[in-house]
Amino acid sequence: MSTYYRRVRAFSYFELVLFTSLLVVWIGGFDPELKTVLGWCHGFGWIALCLLVANGCARNIFPWPLLAATVSPAGPLGSSIGFVVLDRRLPSEG
């Protein structure tokens, strides 16, 4: 498995944690400033994730449906589920 694949997969999971944190802060009605910071971080992170996945698709590292899952309203959840599916389909190392 390539290093690019692993790094983008890790970033996808990180972005999912960031998005989940944003949802918890928003739904819980916690600190509005924290909500703003998490919102901006998630927004820019999601854009970066979309660009990284698109680059991987163009380089034939990822299949194109992963990009569709990433840019969908599910966002980082869609890409993280996509990576789980890909990991199960790839032959294991070792």
LINLIN-V269781 format. One record per backbone hydrogen bond with DSSP energy under -0.5 kcal/mol. CO is the residue of the C=O (numbers start at 1). NH is the residue of the N-H. If there is no record, write none. Layout:
co:nh
CO:NH
CO:NH
//
This chain:
co:nh
2:6
3:7
4:8
5:9
6:10
7:11
8:12
9:13
10:14
11:15
12:16
13:17
14:18
15:19
16:20
17:21
18:22
19:23
20:24
21:25
22:26
23:27
24:28
25:29
25:30
26:29
31:35
32:36
33:37
34:38
35:39
36:40
37:41
38:42
39:43
40:44
41:45
42:46
43:47
44:48
45:49
46:50
47:51
48:52
49:53
50:54
51:55
52:56
53:57
54:58
55:59
56:61
56:62
57:60
63:66
63:67
64:67
64:68
65:69
66:70
67:71
68:72
72:75
74:77
75:79
76:80
77:81
78:82
79:83
80:84
81:85
82:86
83:87
84:88
85:89
86:90
//
